Amino acid sequence: MKKTIIISSFLLTFFSYAQESAEKENLLPLPKMSYLDSLKTTFVNHTTSNCIDERWLSELANFELSNDMYNDIETFDIDAEVSYNLSTEILKKRLAKMDAKSPFNIEYHPALENTIKAFLKNRPKAFERLMAISEYYFPMFEENLAKYNIPLELKYLAIVESALNPKAKSRVGASGLWQFMYPTGKQYNLEVTSYVDERYDPLKATEAACQYLSSLYGIFGDWSMVLAAYNCGPGNVSKAIRRSGGSQNYWNIRKNLPRETANYVPAFLATFYIYEFKKEHGIIPNKAPLTYFETDTIMIKKQMSFKHISELLDISEEQLEFLNPIYKLKVIPFETDKPHYLRLPKEKMGLFVSNEEKVYAYLTYLDTQKEKQVYVATTSENESFHEGSQKKLHYHTIKSGESLGKIAQRYNVSISHLRSWNNIKGNTIHAGKKLKIYSDKKALAKVETKTNNDGTYTVKSGDSLFSISRQFPGVSIEDIKKWNDISGDNIQPGMKLKING
């Protein structure tokens, strides 16, 4: 009985101590949360899952495929016979089958046979990968092509152009999925600014490509000619037609086209063939885990960076870059007269929309944390700075050959301040006029102590034109020579040199 009482007493004491310890532990201060973490705990339907698998993202943005395609089109000799197990007779039958159901004029040619065999021999794995990426883009391409009543086969054009890489850029500057040059892009309303290059926007570039292709068809009336013109320009195709005696058949004018274009149409037709007869050649397409239609856009109401979107929505900056390739600086600008859009996976779009006010509240909070410009008011014409001020009013007489830039550099002030203090609108100043300058006392002291009262500098032992010019910001060796009629580099101690400032 005594033992039982002692054990019971011990257990009661132990549990009381454990409970007290647990209570104390619960009272310990929790780690302080950042404003961002605190805000995210209030998000509706908050999720941290990745919407685009990292391996798939890497494949979508892979430059290897586009580089290989560029190389093939530029360097491959399609007139050289290729050894591959595909009989000419079978190929002719398959091409005839394609021709029967396509608005393209698809006919057998030895150069086309060589291109098809070369692609099948050297790039079967590349096509398996391309077929997965095409699952991502082709539904969007087909929707736009149908809207403009353009053959759906032209979706294969983007494979030949960029291997479906939205960030692809050729050695001559053509950019995006559809490889627009800057002037052609501008012609079809693809904006290019410091922040934005819409040639990289899959949707806008596809719309522009459809307009351009439709326009070219209106000129040539033949889709093979349209493809050639898309690559080298309608002017070059027109010249090739004239040099070929007015022929309207691509294969007849091919010898008069630039080398790249001579390979370009066969590369398109070979790509079309491989997609049509992939099973017959044992090509098993990789699968796409999502399509372009599984993303969505929202118009933004405030400038935002990929970094901040990434922090708020738990989506990697790499994914944001891929989905929004038009933003060159990883910043989405805000303009009242020009809408800009953020593209996100639909799951993340739901998160953004559900918490939109909180997202913008966070961006506003970040603005308040930025270092603000310290504004120093300038004095009026008749005012001088008070005794303790670090600025001093000085009048500078403009000398012949001086510019606002040189004067600003000399006194360690900005050109905009010089303009403001002296009511100057442009860059024109006139010798003999006086400029008001509010400059740091130390900067003025350095300028004033280096020159004599008559605006000259007395050469000291060991001085050179180089060392003297270094003492006067904005003054070069040639300036000193010109102001003092010095032809060589020899100067002597005791000489007085004009310092034109």
C-alpha positions, 0 to 999 in steps of 0.5 A: 500500500505504501509502495502504491502511494509513493509510485502514485505520488511520483507519477502525479509529480512527473505529469504535473512537471511535464504539463508545466514544461509543455505550457512554458514551451507553448509560451515561448515566442514564435519566430518573427514572420516577414510581412510577405510570409504573414500576408501569404498565410491569409491567401485564399486557396494558397498552394505551393505546388509547381505547375510546370515540371522542371524537366518539362520546362527545361525541354520547352526552353531548350536551345539545342533543337533550334540550333540544330535546325538552324545548322541543318538549313544553313549547311546541309547539302540536300542535293547529296544522296543520303543512305537510308532504308526508304525506297523511292517508290514508297516515298512517292506514294506517301507524298502523293497521299499527302498532296491529295489532302493538302493545299500545298503542291507536294511532289517528289523531288530528289532533294526532298527525298535526301532531306527526309532521309537525312532527318530520319537518319540523324534526328529521330530522337529530336523529332520525338522531343519536338512532337511533345513540344508541339503538343504544347503549342499546336492547339494554339497555332491551329486556332489562329491559322483557322481564324485566318483560313490558312492551311493548318499544315503551316503549324510545321513552319514554326518547327523549321523556324525555331524548333518551337523555342519562344526565345530562339534568336538567329545570327541575323536577329530574327526572334521568337517562335516565328522568327520575326526580324525587327522591321517586319515585326513592327509592320505587324504591330509587334512592339519592341521597347526597353522593357518589352519585345513582343516578337517573343510572345507566342500568342501575339507572334502567332497572330502576326505570322498568320497576318503575314502569311495571309498577305504573302499568299495574296501576292504569290497565290502558292503556299510553297512560294509563300514559305520561300518568301517568308524566309527570304522576303517577297522581293527575293522570290519575285527576282527568282521568278523573273530569273526563272522565266516567270515560273510559278513552281518552287522547284523550278525557281529554287536554283535562283533562291538564296542557299538557305531558302533553297533548303528551307521549303524541303525542310518544311515538307520533310518535317510535315512528312515525318509527322504524318508517317512517324509510326511507319518510321518507328518514331514514338512521340514524347508526351506533353504534360500540359498545353499552352491552353492550360495557361491564362493571362491577366492584365496587370495594374501595377509594375511588378517584377518576376522576383516579387511574383515568384515570392508571392505565388510560389512559382519559380522565376524560370517558369515566369520567364518561359511563360512571359518571354516578352519581358526583357528585364524580368519586369512587367511595366505598367502604362495607363495607355498600354495594357500589359499582361502576366501569363500564369498556369491556370492554377496559379492564375486562380491564386492570383485572382483570388488574392489580387488586392493583397498582391497589390498591397504587397507591391505598394508596401515594397514601394514604401521601402525603397530609398527615396531621392533626397531633394535639395531646393535651389536658391532663387537668383538673389539668394545665397546659401546660409553659412553652414550650408555645404553648397556655395553659389559660384558664377562661371564665365563660359569660355569658347569651346566649353559644353554643359557636360564639361562644366558640370563635370568640373564642378561635380554637378549634374547637367540637369541642375545647370539647366534648371539654375540658369533656365537653359532648355537645350544644350546651347551655351554662348561664350562670355555668358555667366552661369550660376553654379551651386556646388560643393564647397570642397569641389569649388575649393579644388577648382579655385586653388588649382588656377591663378586669379587670371584663370591660368595654371603655373607649371610645377616641376614634374608636371606633364600635360597629362598630370595637369589635365587630370587635375581639371575634370572635363579638361583633356590634353588636346584642350590644353594644347589648343588653348595655349598653342602648344604643338608638342608635349614639352612644358617647362616649370614656371610656364603659365597655361590657360585653363579654359574654364 
